């Protein structure tokens, strides 16, 4: 969701930057490390003495819910989602359900029938269980899904689940990973359902690429 369907970097970094400053951390060094992962996992990884990760994560989530200034949809995302069959796509996010709904509403994006949040899994990205659960709820194997991601933890989670991964570069995270496919935004692609019911992604005004069916979590 964040960085793949909508842009929330400014809001997230305001909240996390203030938190990092209170903990005596260097925000410039810290902020690039927290994108795409559950708040509680980020805080636990720091092993800061005297902090309760659950309490800190809850406070950060509350602050993020209250701050949605600058949260906007990535170009073409709303139209792309509207063109997808309702039962063939899901959101898999490290955010909480309440935060996910708040940001989707702020960005003017649809809330899907299937949504997997950080609260639904015991271990967050880069562990693959979030994508495995998303595929299961859609009724497909993860190997028959295409994952849209923007950060390394998400790419690793998608690949570990057995899915193909498309990296959305609008957030500008500058991933340096082998064999990644990228796209800037959704303005030049459309979903296409064949007569047999197979879903694929087609570049606008160009020959269709890809041959496999891809429900899209």
C-alpha positions in Angstrom: 0.0 0.0 0.0 2.5 2.7 1.2 4.8 3.4 -1.7 3.0 1.1 -4.1 -0.6 2.5 -4.2 -0.2 5.7 -2.3 2.5 8.1 -1.2 2.8 8.5 2.6 6.5 9.2 3.0 6.2 12.7 4.2 3.6 11.9 6.9 5.4 8.7 8.0 8.8 10.4 8.2 7.3 13.3 10.2 6.0 10.9 12.8 9.0 8.5 12.8 11.5 11.4 12.7 10.0 13.0 15.8 10.1 9.6 17.5 13.7 9.0 16.5 14.7 12.4 17.8 13.1 11.7 21.2 15.0 8.4 21.4 18.3 10.1 20.6 18.6 8.5 17.2 19.9 10.2 14.1 16.7 10.6 11.9 18.7 10.8 8.7 20.3 7.5 9.3 17.2 5.8 10.9 14.4 6.8 8.6 15.5 4.8 5.5 15.4 1.6 7.7 11.8 1.7 8.7 9.9 1.7 5.5 7.8 -1.3 4.6 8.0 -3.0 7.9 5.7 -3.3 10.9 6.3 -0.6 13.5 6.8 -3.1 16.3 9.4 -5.0 14.3 11.3 -1.8 13.6 11.4 -0.9 17.3 12.2 -4.4 18.5 15.2 -4.5 16.1 16.7 -1.4 17.7 16.8 -3.0 21.1 16.6 0.3 22.9 16.8 0.0 26.7 13.8 0.9 28.8 11.2 0.9 25.9 8.2 -1.3 25.5 7.9 -2.0 21.8 4.2 -2.7 21.9 3.5 0.6 23.6 5.8 2.6 21.4 4.3 1.0 18.2 0.8 1.8 19.4 1.7 5.4 20.0 3.4 5.7 16.6 0.4 4.2 14.9 -1.9 6.6 16.6 0.2 9.5 15.5 0.3 8.2 11.9 -3.5 7.9 11.9 -3.8 11.5 13.0 -1.3 12.8 10.4 -2.4 12.1 6.8 -1.3 15.4 5.3 0.3 14.8 1.9 -1.0 11.3 1.6 -2.0 10.9 -2.1 -2.5 8.2 -4.6 0.3 7.2 -6.9 -0.5 8.3 -10.5 -3.0 6.0 -12.2 -3.5 3.8 -9.1 -7.2 4.6 -8.6 -8.1 3.9 -12.2 -6.0 0.7 -12.2 -7.7 -0.7 -9.1 -11.2 0.3 -10.4 -10.5 -1.8 -13.5 -9.5 -5.0 -11.5 -12.2 -7.6 -10.7 -13.1 -7.2 -7.1 -12.2 -10.8 -6.2 -8.8 -10.8 -7.9 -6.8 -8.3 -5.9 -5.8 -7.6 -2.3 -3.8 -5.2 -0.2 -1.0 -6.7 1.9 0.5 -4.0 4.2 2.7 -3.8 7.3 0.3 -1.0 8.6 -2.5 -1.7 11.0 -6.0 -2.1 9.7 -7.1 1.3 11.1 -4.0 3.1 9.6 -4.5 1.4 6.3 -8.1 2.4 6.0 -7.3 6.0 7.1 -4.6 6.3 4.4 -6.6 4.7 1.7 -9.5 7.1 2.4 -7.1 10.1 2.5 -5.7 9.1 -0.9 -9.2 8.5 -2.4 -8.5 4.8 -3.0 -10.9 1.8 -2.7 -10.7 -0.5 0.2 -10.5 -4.0 -1.2 -12.6 -7.1 -0.2 -9.3 -8.7 1.0 -6.8 -6.8 3.1 -4.0 -8.3 5.2 -2.4 -6.0 7.7 0.5 -6.2 10.2 -2.0 -7.3 12.8 -2.8 -10.5 10.9 0.6 -12.0 11.0 3.0 -13.1 13.8 6.1 -12.0 11.8 6.2 -9.1 9.3 8.1 -8.6 6.1 10.6 -9.8 4.9 8.9 -13.0 6.2 6.5 -14.3 3.4 3.6 -15.2 5.6 1.7 -11.9 4.8 1.7 -12.6 1.1 0.9 -16.3 1.6 -2.1 -15.3 3.7 -3.2 -12.7 1.1 -3.1 -15.3 -1.7 -4.9 -17.8 0.5 -7.7 -15.3 1.2 -8.0 -14.6 -2.5 -8.2 -18.3 -3.2 -5.0 -18.6 -5.2 -1.5 -20.0 -4.7 1.0 -17.2 -4.2 2.9 -18.6 -7.2 0.0 -17.4 -9.3 0.1 -13.9 -7.9 1.9 -10.7 -8.9 3.1 -8.6 -5.9 3.6 -4.9 -6.3 6.3 -3.6 -3.9 8.6 -0.7 -3.3 11.1 -1.7 -0.6 13.6 -4.5 -0.1 11.7 -6.1 2.8 8.6 -6.4 0.6 10.4 -7.7 -2.4 12.1 -10.4 -0.3 8.8 -11.3 1.2 7.1 -11.6 -2.1 9.8 -13.7 -3.7 10.0 -16.0 -0.6 6.2 -16.5 -1.0 6.9 -17.7 -4.5 5.2 -14.8 -6.3 6.5 -12.6 -9.1 7.3 -9.1 -8.0 6.9 -5.7 -9.7 8.7 -2.8 -8.1 6.9 0.6 -8.1 9.6 3.3 -8.1 7.4 6.3 -7.4 8.5 6.5 -3.8 12.1 6.7 -4.9 13.7 4.2 -2.6 16.3 3.3 -5.1 16.4 -0.5 -4.7 19.6 -2.3 -5.7 18.4 -5.8 -6.1 19.1 -8.4 -8.8 16.6 -9.2 -11.5 13.9 -6.7 -10.5 11.2 -5.4 -12.9 10.2 -1.8 -12.3 7.5 0.7 -13.3 7.1 4.3 -12.3 3.3 4.3 -11.8 0.1 2.9 -13.2 -0.6 5.4 -16.0 0.6 3.1 -18.7 -0.8 -0.3 -17.8 -4.3 -1.9 -17.7 -5.6 -5.2 -16.3 -7.1 -7.5 -18.9 -9.3 -10.5 -18.3 -9.3 -13.1 -21.1 -12.3 -15.1 -22.3 -11.1 -18.0 -20.1 -11.1 -15.7 -17.0 -7.3 -15.3 -16.8 -6.0 -12.0 -15.5 -2.9 -10.3 -17.0 -1.4 -6.8 -17.2 -1.2 -5.1 -20.5 0.8 -1.9 -21.5 -1.6 0.7 -22.9 -1.6 0.8 -26.7 1.1 -1.9 -26.9 1.1 -5.7 -27.5 0.1 -7.7 -24.4 3.1 -9.0 -22.4 3.2 -12.0 -20.1 1.3 -15.2 -20.6 0.3 -16.3 -17.1 -2.7 -15.4 -15.0 -1.9 -13.0 -12.2 -4.4 -12.2 -9.5 -2.9 -9.2 -7.9 -2.3 -9.0 -4.1 
